[in-house]
Amino acid sequence: MRERYELIKDYRNNETVRLSFNRLAGKTFGLDFEDWYRNGFWGDSYNPYSAVVNGEVVANVSVNKTDFSYGGKILHFLQLGTVMTEKEYRKQGLIREIIGAIEKDVEGKADGIYLFANDSVLDFYPKFGFRRSAEYQYGKKVSNKGGCQLEKVVMDNPAAWERLEDAIERNLFHGKLDLVRNPGLIMFYVTKFMQESVYFHKATDTFVIADVKDGCLFLHNIFSTKIKEAGQAIEWFGEEIQEAVLGFVPMDAEEYEVTEIREEDCTFFIKGDGLQIVEEEKLRIPSLAHA
């Protein structure tokens, strides 16, 4: 017989439940949200829905508010993530019940819901009306000249965080589908896994978040008060770069080759008419908007 549980949500300031959530996230994904919380970046946009038994989180689905700017409008999407269940509570229908509670709460409040699923649950989410959707990636071959014109900004201190947050707030650079009103999600990345992935171009007051490996530049995003084309930032990385891939859809898309994204153990699911534009217009969820 399954133990009764309490469904608790919006509890980030409840230390007991939050720490239990962190323990389960650590065991399941190797993640710890505590520093994100203590550094002030866990805001209202990230809301775990957790099944709690005897004070311990035993299952969870988190709701991420991800508003996007597209075609002069703001689209209100929700992303489901951090889906996890304590080992001894699996196959008891907890995730199904949590998703049901989420859908009841958000009905009529979003233009669409999406998630990224691993291969073991591809048959699960269609039961809730989700369907697979394609995403598209933009890239091109590069023939830069000269050396790198950027300085690296290591994101391991409050001063660096404040500089980047200010740049995000003042940003004039835009892709076709831009995450807005959620700097905390971007700061989650750069203060944890991507502390060495932030660059600054002094002459244009521009921050670039990117990874470089074996001559390939993966450009996650640009935050600038002056530049409006991704090609300028690509050139700043110098002759080391032979290929550039974008983690967003550029405004000047005709300069790039577009291909369907195919990632191992990561399938994009959508629900709601608003998200059909991703496949129809050959867009992608920005790489820094995955949660």
N, C-alpha and C positions, 0 to 999 in steps of 0.2 A: 504494500500500500504506500502510495506516494505521500511524503510529508507535506503539510500545508505550508504555503509560502505567502509572504507579503510582497506585493509589487510596489517598489519604491522608485521614484523618479525625482529629477531636479534636486539632487542631494549633495552637490559638490561641496557645500559648506558644512556638511555633516561628516566630521572626521572619521567616526567609526565605520560608517558605510563606505565612505570614499576609500579608506585604506583597505577595506576588504575587497572592494572593486579592483584596486591596484594589485592586490595579491593574486587574484584570479587572472588579471591581464598579464601579470608577470609569468605565471605558470603556463598560460595558453599561448601568448605571443612574444614573451620576453619584453613586454612594455611596462613602463612605469609612468603614470600621469602625475605623480606627486610634485615633481619639480615644475612641471607646466602650471599646476595650480598655484604653488607657492610663489612663482615668478609673476603671477597675475595675468596669465594668458588664457586660463580656462574660464571662459565667459558663458553667457546665456546660449550661445550657438551650439554648444555640445551638451547633450542631455542624455545620460544613460537611463534606460529602463531596466531595473534589476529585480530578479526574484531573490528574496532574502529569506533564509531559514535560520532561526536562532542567531540572528545578528550577522550572518555571513552571506555574502553575495554568492549564489550558486549558479545563476544564469543571467545573461545580459544581452540586450540589443541597444545600441546607442543611436540617437537621432541627431544628425548634424544639419543645422540650418545652413544651406549653401545658396545664397542669392547670387544670381548672375546677371550681368549687364549684357544685353543682346539686342542689336538693332534699335538702340535708343530706348529700350524698355528694361525693366527689372523683372526677371523671372524668379519665382520663389520655389526653389527645389529643396527637397530633403534627401539626405543620404543616410542609409542605414549602415552601421559598421560596429566594430568591436563585438561581433556575435560570438558568444562563448558560453560554455556550460561546464561546470565542475564534473569531473569524470563519473562520479557515482550517481549523478543526476541526469545523465544523458539518456536519450530515448524515452523520455517521460512526457514529451509534449510541451516543455516549458518555453522553448523558443517560439513555437507556434502560438502559444497563448500570449506571449509578450508582443509579438508582431500584431496580433489581433487587437490588443489594447492600444498599441501605437496608432494603428489605422483608425480606430475609433476616435482617438484624440485629435488627429490631424486632418480628418475628413473635411474637405472644403477649404483647407488652409494652405494648400500648396498646388503648384502647377504640375508637379510630378515628383515621384520618389524613385531613387536609384540606389544601386549597390554593386559591389564587386565581389563575386562569389568564387570560392575555390572549387575544384573539380568534384569534390566529394558531395556537394550539395546542389548540383545542377538541376536535379529533378524536384528539389524542395520549393524553391521560390515561385515557380509557375503556379503552384497551388494557391498562391495569394494574388494571382493576376499579373505577376511580373513576366516580362518576356525578354529574350536576348536581344541586344541591339549592337550594331557595329559602332566603332569609333574610328577616327582617322587621324593620322600623324603626318606632319609636314616636315620635310627635310630637303637638303640640297648639298651638292658637292661644293667645296670651298677652295679658293686660291688666294688666301691672304698673303700679305707681304709684311715684313718687319717683325719686331718682337711684340710681346704682350704689353698693352697699354694700361692694364688694370692692376690695382693693388688688392690683395686679399684682406678681407675683414673677418677675423676669427670671431665667431658669435658665442663667446664664452663669458661675457660680462654685460652688466646692465647698460653701460655706455654705448656699446655696439648695438644692443637691442633697441635702445631709444633712437639711435640714428636711423636704423632700418624702419622702425615703426613710423617715424616722421616722414621718411621717403614714401612709404606706402600711402600715407594720408595725403601727401601732396602730388601723387603720381598723375602724370598726363599720358603715359604710354598705355595703349589699350590693344588687346586682342579682340577677336570677334565674339568670344564668349568668355567674359571676365568674372572671376570671383570678386564679390564686393561685400563690404560690411562684415568681414570675418578675418581680421588680421591675426586673430589668435590661432587659426589653423595654420597659417604660414609660419608663425612664430613657433608652433609645435615642431615643425620640420627643422627650422634653422637653429633652434636651441638644443636639438637632440641629435638627429642623424646627419645633419648637414651643416655642422658648425664650420667646416672647411670649404663650403660651397658658395660663399658670398664674396662678391668682388665689387670694387668701387672705381668709377671713372670720374676723377676729380673735375676735369674741364667741363663736363656736362652735368655734374651733380647726379650721377646715375648709379644705382645699385643693380647688379646682375646676379641672379642666383643660377648657378650652372655647375655641371660636373664635366670633367675632361678625362678621357681615357683613350689611350692608343690613337690619338689624332682625331677622335670624335668628340664633338662638343654637344652635350645635351643641355639645352637652354631652357630652364624651368620658367623663369619669368624675368621681367625688367621693370624697375621702378625708377622713373625719371621725371624731372621737371622740364626736360628739353627735347629728348629724342622721341620719335614716333614710329620708327621703323626698326624691326629686329635686325636687319642687315648691318646696321651701324654697330650694334653691340657685338655681333659675330666677328666683325673685322678687328675689334679691339683685342681679341685673343691671339692674333698674330699668326705667323706662318706655320706654327705647330699644328693648326687645325686643317684637316682635309675634308671633313664632313660635319654638318651641323644638323641636329634634330631638335625640334621645338616641342616643349611641353604645353603648348597652347596653340591656338589657331591664329596666324598672323593676319593683319588687315591686307597686306600685300601678298596674298596667297598665291597669286599667279607665278611668283618667282620660285615656288617650291614644288617639289614632287610630293604628291599625296598618296599615301598607302594605308590600307586598313591595319589597325593595330591588332596584333595577335600575340598575346602574352600567355606564357604557360601558367596554368592553375589560376587564371584570373579572367572571369567572364563578366561582362557588363550587362546588368539587368535593369530594365526600366518599367515604370508603371505610371500612366497618365499621358494625356495627349501632348502636354507641353514639352516632353522630352523627345518627341519624334523628330524634332529639328536636328538632333545630334546626328542621326543617320541620314536624314533627308538633305541636310546642308553640309555634310561631311565635316562635322565638328568633332571635338574631343572634350571630355571633362579635363580641365587643366591639371597637370601633374601635381601641383601643390594644393589642389582641392580634393584629393583623395583622403578619406578619413577612416 
